[in-house]
């Protein structure tokens, strides 16, 4: 790798990410709400859930077979009379007579007096009798009450995200409702006279607005409730009005566009007057960035080029939003670089890449407008700011998209 000193006149990626984390950290303290268990997938528990009962609830069979006393099958083969059949859900069972067997289904209660179950494949049924061909020890294939969890023990801890396997455990002990943290609410506000919605015929100079739906999708995929998605022309009055709607509805607002050095930068124009911080971050793509607090609501302003918007979200916002949602950190790996790359001095570059058996291969060039090419990527290749060239075969860090 070739290296040069990083430029010190702009904020580093780490500094900007830390600043965003400081702004969003208070959102970790949120109201709670009660949800029916069937609608709680992906939500974060606000309180510990202790098991209200033993699981299993009663002694039951782990196999289809025959419940017996182990002493009755100490010597095999042995033929025993069958005293009855027990199905799942049956209760009020009589005690098993000595020297007999009871046919049981998986999950069915094991009758009192029986201490093991002989799997059906180790038996030969007859007329009112069964021949046991292999003996078993006391406890074999009998599920005892509380063997899984005891009443009063911790089942799922506060702060845990309710994935399907955890919901299954809660349902198994009879939990119908859970107390969860209210999700972080986000609004998305895109800007630009040139942007139109999908389905509208393009006129000269117009392009489709991909940032609104892309940011909304990214937020939802990381545990955030999107409460408003809107668009403003490059008009300060319209932007102020739509920003007021967004900040009234959301805990955090994301804007795209209007933050660079050119004319018609409506986001920068309006938010700078609200105390917003606008400047350059040593990153490519996504250098122009803005941070503002409006009526107590953090507003994160990303540049408008589609790839810049998405890389900005991935690098600066996604880590802290996942932490607020109780989700795992974004996976990061070190893998070989398939093709050599060059990188601008002083800027930490995030190239789009695709993982292959040989390592990671860059997808297209570094341009912030290459949104279609980004669809082929599954990782971002992280090139440090002080590195200007990376040879094929060198190890590079990638983060999953």
N, C-alpha and C positions, 0 to 999 in steps of 0.2 A: 504494500500500500504506500502511495506517495502522500505526504502530509504537508500542511502549511498551518501557521497559527490561525485560530479562528478570529473572525472580526468581532471586536468588543463594543462596537457602537450601537448594536441592536440587542434586544433581549434574546436570551437563549431559549431553546425549546423547554428545557427544565424550568427556567424561571417563569415562563409564561404558563406552563402547566401547573406549577405550584400556585401561581396567582389565581388561576381558575379554581383550583381545589380550595383555596382560602375562601373564595366567594361562595362556593357551593357547599362547604362543610356544614353550615348551620342547617341545611336541609335534612341532615341525618336525624334531627329531632322533629318528628311529624306526629300528627294525630293518628289514632288507631280506629279501626272499624271492625264490626262483626261480619263475617261472610259465611255463607253455607259452604260446607267442605267441598261440594262438587264444583263450586265456582272459584276455588282458592288456588288453583294451579298457578305457579309462578309468583305467588305472593309471599312476602316475608313475615314470618311469625313475630308477633310483638310480645308474646308471653310464652314461657315454658308450658308444655303440655305434659302432664303426668298421667300415666295410665290409670283409668278409673276401675280397672278389673285385671284379674290374672288372665294371661293368654298362654296356652289354651285355657279356655274357661272350664273345661272338664276333661277327664281322661278319655282319650279317643284313639282310634286305630290309625296307624300310619300306612297301612296297606289293606288291600282287599285280601281277606284270608279268614283264619279261624282263631278266635280268642280261646286260650287254654291256660291251665296252670302249668308252669315250667316243669314241675315234678311229674306231670302226667306224660310228658314227652321226653323224659330223660333217656329212655331207650327207644330207639326207632329201628325199623318202622313199627308203628303202633296204630291200631284202629280204635277210634273213640266214637261213641254215639253223639249225634248232633242234637243239642237241646233247643235250638231255635235259630232265628236269623235276626240280626239287628241292622237296621238301615240308618243312614244319616238323618239326624233330627229326632230320633226316637228317644224317649226318656222313660223313667220309672222302671228300670231293669231289675229283675230278680238276680240273686246271687248265683254265680255259676256253680252247679253241683260238681263235686269232686269226680274226676275221671271222665269228664264230658268236654265237648267243644261247642262254641257258638259261632256261627258264621257271621262275620262283620264286614261292612264296607269301609272304605277309606273315609276317615272323618267321623265315623259312627262311634257312639259311646262304647267303651269297653266295660262289660258287666263286672260288678263287684266279685272278687274272688279270682278273676283272671289276671294274670300278671305278664303275659306276653301274647304276641300275635304271630301265627304261622302264615307266611305268605301263601296265597292260593297255588302258586306254581310249585310249592313243596308238598302238595297234597294230592290225593286221589279220592274224589267223592264217590260214595256208594249210596245205597238205599237206606237213608236215615243215619248213615255213618260217614266218617271221613278217615282215610288212612294218612297219617303224618309220616312223611318219609325223611324229614330232617328235623331234629330237635332244636329248641331255642332256649336262651337264658331269660331269666326274669328281667323285664324291662324292654326286651326287644320289640320294636315297632309299636310301643305304647307311648303316646304323647301325654306327659303328666301336666296337670294344671300349673301355670306359672313358669313352665320351662322356657318360654320365649321372653316373657316380661312379667314382673309382679306388680300387683296393684300398688300405686303410689310411686313407682319408679319413673324416672324421666324417659319419656318416649321421644319427643322432638323438642329441641332447645329453641329458645327465643333467638331471632336473628337468622334462622334457617329458612331457606327458600323452599317452598312446598312443590317438590317434583312429584311425579305420579307415584313413585315407590313410597314416598313419605305419606302421601294421601292415602295409599292403600293401608299403611300401618295404622293411621288415625281412624280410618273407617272400620278396621278390624276390631278396635276396642270400643266402638260405638260413638265416637266423636262426630257430632253433626254440624257444629259450627266452630270456627276458629277466630281468634283475635289477631288481626294482621295490621302492619303499618300501612297507612295510606301511601299510595305510590306518589313519587315526585311527578308533578304536573308540568308539562312543557308546552310552549307555543313556538311556532315557526312563522317567521315573517320574511318573505323574500322581496327583493326590490329590483326594479329595472323596467324601463319603458319597452325594452325589446322583448320581454318575456310574455308568452301567451300559454294558455292551458292546452294540454293534449286534447285532440278532437277538433280544434279550431284550425281552419285553413291559414297557413302562414302567408303573411304579406311581406314584401321586400324589407329586409333589415330585421325581421323577427325570428326568434328561436323559441323552442319549447322550454317551459320551466321544469327542469328536472330537479332542482335543488329542494323545492318544497316537499315533494313526495319522497325524495331520497332521505332528507333529514327526518321526516316523520317516520319513515320505515326504520331508520337507524335507531331512533329514540325508542320506538316500540320494541325492537329486538333486544334492547338493553334494559328492559324493565320499567320504562317510563311511560306514563299516560300522556298522550298528545291531545291537548284540549282545544287547540286552535291552530289552523294552518291558513295563512292569508298572504296576499301579495299587494304591494304598493307600487304605484308608478314612482318615477323620480320626482316626486312632489313633496315638499316638506310638510305641508298641511295634511295631506293624505297619510303620509308616514306617521306623523304624530298621532292622528286619530286611530290608526290601526295598531300602533304600539300601545296606546292606552287600553285598547280592548285586550291585547295580549297580556300586558302586565296585570290587569285586573283578574284574569282567569288562571294565570300560571305561576309556578314557583320559579321558573327560569325561562328566558326567552332566547331563541336563536335567530339571528338575522343573517342573511347572505347578500353580498353585493354592497356597493356604496361606501367602501372603506379605503380606497386607494388614493393616489395623488392627483387624479384627473379631475375634470369638471363633472358636475352633476352627481357628486358623491353625497347623496341625501342622508344616508345613515350617519356618516361622519359629521355632516353639517348639523344635524339635529342633536345627536348624542354628545358631541363635544360641548355643546351648550348646557348639557346636564351633568357635566363633570366627567365625561367619558375619557378613557385612556386609549389613544390610537397611536399606533407606531408599527415598526417592523420587527418581526421575529426572524432569527437566523435559521430559516427553514425553506425548503423548496419541495413541492409547491406550498402556497399558503402564507407567504411572508407578511402581507398586511393584516393586522388583527386589531380588534377593539374590545374593550371591556368597560361596562357601565353598570351602575346600579340606579334603577328608575323606580321610585316609590317603593324602595326596599327590595326590588326584584332584580337579580343579576341578569344582564343582557350580554350575551356572547355574540360578537359580530365577526363573521367569517367573510373572506373574499368571495366574489361571485362566480368565478370560474368553477364549473362542476367538480373537477378533480380536486381543486384547492379546498372547496367546501367539504368534500368527503374526507380528505386527508386531515383537514383541521379537526373535524369531529373525531376521527379515529385516534389522533395523536393527543389532542388537548382535552376533549370532553369525555370520551368513552371510558377511560379508566376510572374517573371519579364517579361517573353515573353508575357504572356496574357495582362499585363499592356501595353506593347509596342504596342500590336495589338488592344487595346481598348476593350478587352473582360473582362467580369466579373471575379472577383477573384474566385479561386477554392473554392467551398463550403466546409465548415468545420462544424461539428456537434459534440455534446456530447451525447453519447448513452451508455446504459449498456453493459458491457462485459458478454457474455454468458458463456464462459469457462475461468477459471483462466489461467494466463500466468506468466512466469518468464522472466527476462530481465537481460542482463549483466550489472554489475555496471559500471558507467561512460560513457555509450554509449546510445545515444537516439535511440531507436529501432523503426523501422517502419515495423510492421507486416502486412502481407496481410490479409484482412478480408472480410467477406460477411455479408451484412445487412439482418437480419431476423425480424420477428414480435417481437421477444424477445429482440433484440439488435444486437450486432455485434459478429460474431463467427470467430475466427482465422481460416485461411485456411492453412493447412499443417504446416510445421515448419519454422524456420527463415532462412534456408539455402539459399545462394545467387544463387544457381544453379537450384532452383525449379521453372523453368519458366512455365512448364505446369500447375502446381498448381496455378500460378498467374492468369491464365485464368479464374479461378473460383471466383476471388476476384473482388469487386467493390469499395473497400475503402482501405486506409492504416490506420492502428491503430497506433497512435502516443504515444509511451511510453517514458516519460521524462528520461533523462540521470541519474538522481538520484534515479530512481525507479527500484527496483530489482524484485518485485513481485506484481501482481495485482489480487485480488480475483474476482471470478465470482460475478456478480451483481454490481461491482464498475463502476462508470462512467468513460469512456475514450473518448479521442478526436479522431475523424476520419476525414480524408479528402477524398473527392470523386476522384476516378480515371477517 
